[in-house]
Structure formats: structure tokens, C-alpha cells
Amino acid sequence: MHLNISSPGWAKHAWSCFFAPWIAEATIFIYNYARFDAAALLDQIRRAEVNTFCAPPTVWRMLIKADLSGGPGSLRELMSAGEPLNPEVMERVCEAWGLTIRDGYGQTELPLAVGNVPGMPVKPGSMGLPLPGVPIVLVDPLSGQPAAEGEVCVDLSKRPMSLMTGYQGDPERNAEAMAGGYYHTGDVASRDADGYIFYIGRTDDVFKASDYKISPFELESVLIEHPAVAEAAVVPAPDELRLAVPKAYIALTAGYEPSKEVAFQILKHARENLAPYQRVRRIEFFELPKTISGKIRRVDLRGREERAAMGETSVTEWRDDEFPELRA
């Protein structure tokens, strides 16, 4: 029995195609709820003997904050879809259940292009290897040449199997997406010596602080390791000295309330686990804006910071310079 509570985006359609041989003879279990409850979902998965479970990272991040000690029930296959999954989440699930969540990368325009297929070693934090027939190239945005880190692109000269033919009735968008002999995804990633690809962020999510490049995903992955943090979204906050500094919008787990002490503990955790140039310097407890598919809308948060800098809106945040003990 399969339970898929994912939605269009990162890899839902691609995973559906990838597992078509299984799904063709599967029983699909649909769980309807008014408000998400991680513990209730786990109970339903065990009760209905679900064996394949695909969910967006938002759900996985909430599940690891619940009690996983009851075991995985009948689960055999775990997948994530919608946006990249934090390594901490994969490690926690593997420790508790002995199962590996397999992540993948795709778009509406480019169904599953990179993935962790059954039988291959999974590296936490990696979206896997390019799939056969999908010539993935990382392109340096400055030089336009292939590189170990850059925009995720598809080499159009090699006739990619799964890429769309184009945007209907939009020649300008087509020309932009297919410029330079590549299909441009708008995502930035790096590739290790083994060919595994690691997501860094959308081209408009990555920013500079004190002239260092900051990947929000990397900082967020560290923040959610703290027990008080259910979800985090890091965006640039305008700063007179550094031009911009990393600010984290935090959704707290059940049992924690916004307070100076909780802010201090999270800032301390970030300082101890991130490089000095990556330090989260501001925190705001906030209900994260999301798309209908569960993706965090960082663009809304960036806009909020810009409006606050111009005095158009007020924010309630904690700054690291309010805690002299952090420098002790």
C-alpha cells in the first residue's frame, strides 16, 4: 500500500513515473485531515500497513520531531519530494527506523533528472546522480562553462529524453531558458568527486554576506538540528556594516514558546556549528509562508526584510549583539 502526500514540484510526477511498475498494482491509501498532526499520521501509516511513503520535506521535518520509537510499521520505501531534504532528517529517520529516505530532483519542465535510485549508495544531503538520458551539467554563471559548482543545466546537444519541448506561446521565455545551448533550471548545486550532486539553492535564494556566498539550505540544515526548531528559512537582512547578514525565520516545535532564552539557545547552536562567515545574526519566530505544495516562500520573507529596512513594516527579532555571552 502506498501513501503519497506530496504535490507538484520537486519530484512528485517523476517519482510516480519511476515507480510505475509498483503503482500499477498498488492500493493507494488517502488520509484526509483538517490540520496536520505528525503523531496521527504515524498511527495511520502503521494501522493501514502502508509500505511506500512519499512526502515533502515539511512533513518529514515534523515527523522527526514526533516519537519515532514505535517503528516504521510495514514501511519499506521512503521518498521525499517538493524541495531538497535536510541531511539531519535523513539521519534521524535512518537511526530510528533503519530505512533510508531517497531524495530526487526534477521540475515540471524536467521530470526526475537526478535521483537516488534503488540499490545505489545514498549520501545524506545529496539529490543523487543524473539519471540515464539526462545530461546534467553544472554551469558557472560568470564564465558560462561547465564547473564543479554552478547552475543546474541540461546539455541540449545530447537530446535529453525528458525535457519539455518548450513553453507554449512564450518565445521570450523559451529563449531565456534555452540560452547558450543549455536548458537553465534556475537552481544552483555542487558536484563531488563521485558525481553526486548537492543542492545549494535557487539562484535568487543564494546571497552574499560580508562578501561570502551564503547557501540558505546549508544554514537551515544546521538550525533544524536544534530540538526547538521545527522549520527554518534563512534570508538576507539588510545591514549597514555587512550589506546583508543571515537572518533565520523560525517555526518552533510543540512545547517551545518564543522567548529571549530560546532565541539565545538557537543562536548559540548556530554559532557552534557554522563557520564564522555563516553565523546567523538575527532570529525571528514566525509562521513560515508556503506554497500550496508546501515549499517555503523565501521570496515573501526577503520582501518583508526589504520593507522593514525602509520602515514600511516592523519586525520582532533577536540579534546576536544583544547577547554578549555569545562572544565569551
N, C-alpha and C positions, 0 to 999 in steps of 0.2 A: 504494500500500500504506500502511496506517495502523497506527501503533503508539500505543496509549493505555495508559500505565501509571499513570493517575490512579485515584482511587477516590471513593466517595460523599462529598459535602461541598460545597465552594465552588462548583463549577460542572460537575461531570462529566456529570450527566444532562442538564443544559441544553445543554452543548456537543454531546452526542450527538444531541439533537433538532435543534439548529441546523444541524448538518452532515448531517442525514439524507439529503438528495439525493445526497451524495457516498458516504456509508457504505453506502447500499443496494446499490451495485455495487462495493464495495471488497473488497480482500483484507486481512484482519486478521492482522498478524504478532504472535505471542506469544513473548516472550523470558523464559524461566524461569531463575532464578539463585538460588543459596544465599545469597550475600552481594553487596550492590550494589557494582559496580565501574564508575566513570564511563567509563574508557577502554574497557572491554569493551563497554559499551552503545553507545558511539560506533562501535566497529568493527562491531557487529551492524546498526546503523542504516544504515551505508554499504554493508555486504555485501548486505543484503536489499533495498536500494533503497527504503527507507521514505520516503514523501513527505509524510505528515502526522503530526506528533508532538505528543501532549498529555501533560504530566507535571506533578506537583505541584512547588511551589517548592523543596522539599527536594532533589529531583533536579536541578532547574535550577541551584541553588546549588553542587551538587557538580560539575556538568558544566563550569561556568566556571572551576573550579579545575583541570580537566584540560586537555589540549592540544587546542585547537580549530583548530589550524593546518591539520589535514587536510581542512578544509572540511566543508560540510553534506551532501555526497553528493547524493542525489536529493531532499532535503527542500525543500518549497515552503511549507508552512504549519506554524507553531509556535504552540502554545497552552499556557496554564498554568491549572491548576485545583486546588482544595483549600483554598487560603488566598491572601492577597494576595502578589504577586510584587514583590520589591525592584527599584527603578529601575536600580540598578547591574547587576543580572543582565541586564536587557533591553538595556542599553547595551553590555555586553561581548559578548553574542551578536550584536548588530547590527554591531558593529565587526568581529568575526571572520568572520561569515558573510553579512552584508548582508541578513539576514532579521529581521523584527520578531515578537517574541512577543506574541500578543494575549491579554490577560487579561479576565476577566469575573467577575461577581458573581451568586450565586444561593444558594438554600438548598433543602433537601429540601422545605420548605413552599412555596418560591417559586422554581421553576426559572428559569434565566437571566433576571435582571431588569435588569442593567446590563452592557454589553459593548462591546468594540471590534470592530465588525463589519467584514468585508472592504470595502476602499475608503475607509474613514474614517481621518483622521489619528490617530495614536496618541501620546498624551502619556505618557512614562515615569512610572510610579508611579500612573497613573490606571486605574481599572477601567472607564472609558469613559463612555458616555451611557446614560440609561434607554432601554430598548427599547420599540417601539410597543406600546401596550396595557398598559403597566406604569407607572402614575402614581406615580413615586418622589417623596417629599417628605422633606426633612431637617427634623426637628422638634427645637426647643430643649427639652431635658428639664426646664428650670425653668419656662419660660413655656407650654410646650405648643403653641407657634406655629411655623409654618414659618420656617426660618432658613438662612443660608449654611453653617452648621455645626451638626450635631446628629445624632440617631439616624436611621438609615435606616428610613423607614416607607413604607407604601403607602396612598394615599388610597382608602378603601373606598367613598366616594361615587361613584367613577368606574369601578366594576365592573372591577377588574383581571382580565385574562384568565387569568393562570397561577397565581393564588394558590389554595392549598388551600381546601377548604370548612370545615375545622376539624379539631381533634384529637378522634378518636373516643373517646367515653366519658369526656371530661375537660372538663366545662363550666367549671371554675375556670381552667384553663389557657387555654381559648378566650377567656374574659372578659378575662384579663390581656393576651393577645396582641392582641386587637382593641379595646382601650380607646381612648376618645376619638375614634372614627371612623377610626382608623388601624390597620393591621397593623404591629406593632413587631418588628423583626428582632433587636434587641439589639446591633447594630453601629453605630459612630459614624463619620461621614465628613464631608468638606467638599466644597463645590461651587465651581468657579471661574467667572469671568465668561463663559466659553464653555459652561458647563453640564456640564463634565467633573467626575466625582465621584472623590474621592481618599479612600481608606480610612485611618482613624485607628486603630481598634481595637475590640475588644469593649468593651461598657460596663464590664465588670469588669476589663479589662486596663489601661485608662487610669487614671492615678493622679496625685496631686499631690506635688511635692517643693518645699519652701520656698514653698508656696502657688502654684507654677506647675504648669500641667497638662502632663503628660508622655505622649507617644504612644510606646509601646514600638516600634512598627513603624518610626517615623522614626529612632530611635536605632539600631535593628538594621540598618537600611539603610546607615547610615554605617559601622558596625562591620564589616560583611562586605566593605567596600572594602579592608580591610587583608588582605594576602596570607596571613596566618597564620590568618585566621578563616574557617572553613567555614560555620558557622551560629552565630547568637547569639539569645538570648532575654533580654529586659530585664524585670525585675520590681522592685517597690519593696522596699527593705530597710529595716527599722525603724531609725531614727536619733534619738538623744536631742535633738540640736540642731534638725534639719530635719524631724522627724517621720518622713520617709522620704527615701531617696536612691535614684537609679537604680543597680541592680546588674545586671551582664551575666553570664549563664552562657554560656560559650564552648566550642564544639566546634572543635578545631584541624584544619587541613588536614594532609595527609600531609607528613611532613618536619619538622614542628614538634612540640616537646615542651613540656609545661607547665614554666615556669620564671619566675623573677623578671624576667629580661630581656625575655621575650616579653610578660609582663604589662605591663611598663613601656612597651614599644613600642605596645601596643594602647591603653593609657590615654592615651598621648601623641597618637596618631592621633585618638582621640575628642575630646580637648581642643582639637585644632587644627581640627576640622571640625564642632563643635557649639557652639551658643550656651552661654554660661556657666551658665545655669539648667538646661541639659540634660546637663551633664557626667556621664559615667559615673564613679562614685566607688568602685566595687568591682567586682572581676572574680573569677570562679571558673571554672576549667576543669572541664568536666562533660559527661557524656553526656546529651544532652537527652531528656527523656521525651516520647514521642509517642503519638498515637492510631494505630489500625490504618491509617488513611488518610494518615498522615504529618504531621498537624498537631502543632505543638509544644504540649505541655500546660503552659502557663504557670501554671495553677491549682495544679499539683503543686509548681512552683518557689516560688510565693507561700506555699504551705503550709509548705514547707521553711524559708523565711526566718522565718516566724512561730514555728515550733518552735525554731529556732536562737535567736531573741530570748528565748524562755522557758527556754533552757538544756536543752531536751529532745534536741537533736542538735547536733553540731559541724559547722562548715564550714571549708574551707581556702580562703581568699580573699586577694586582694591589694587593698589600699586605696590610694587616691591620696595620702593623707597619709604613706604610707611612702616616697614618692618626692619629696623636697624639690626635686629638679631639675625637676619638672614645673612648679614655680612660678617658675622662673628666667626 
